[in-house]
Amino acid sequence: MLRAAILFFIIALVAMVFGANNIAGVSAELGKTLLYVFLALAVISFVVSLATGRRSGPPLG
């Protein structure tokens, strides 16, 4: 999801350079929305892992 947000920001920058302001605006808004969704899911995942005491990765060592 973070990759999609970055991709939409890149599309917005390219569209802005070529003068397609409508496409740039839509892509920037989609990128911002996806970034906020990603951040919300990351925070929720972090809080849930703290509350349950479980780790999401393989054990170290």
N, C-alpha and C positions, 0 to 999 in steps of 0.2 A: 504494500500500500504506500509505503514511503517512496518507493521507486516511481509509482504512478504519479504521486504529487510532484516529484522532481521533474518527471517527464512533462507534465502539464505546464510547469513553470518555464521549462525550456521552450516548449511550443509557444507560450505567450511571448517570450523574448524574441523568438524568431519572427513571429507574426508582427510584433511591434516594429521590428527593424524593416520589414517589408511594407509596412503601412496598413496592415489589416487590423485596425483597432478593435473591431467587434470580436474577431476571433481571439485577439490578445486578451480582451477583457473577460471573455467566457473561459478561456484556458486558465487565466490567473485565478478566477473565482473557483473553478474546479480544483485547482491545485491547493488553494487555501483550505477548501472544505475537506479534501482528502488528508491534508496535513493535520487539521484539527481532529478528524476522526482517528487518525493514527496515534496522535498524542493522547487522546482520551482512552483508547484501548490499551496503550502502553501503561498509563497510570493505573487503570483498573487491574491489569494483569499484575503490576507491581504490588498493589494493595492486597490483592487476593493471595499472592504468594507469601506476603508477610503474615497475613492472617492465618493461613493454613500451615505455614512452616515448611512448605514443600519447595524444592528447587526445580526449575524447569529443565536444567541441563543435566548431562551425565555426571556422575560423581567424580570428583577430582582425586587423583592419587591412586 
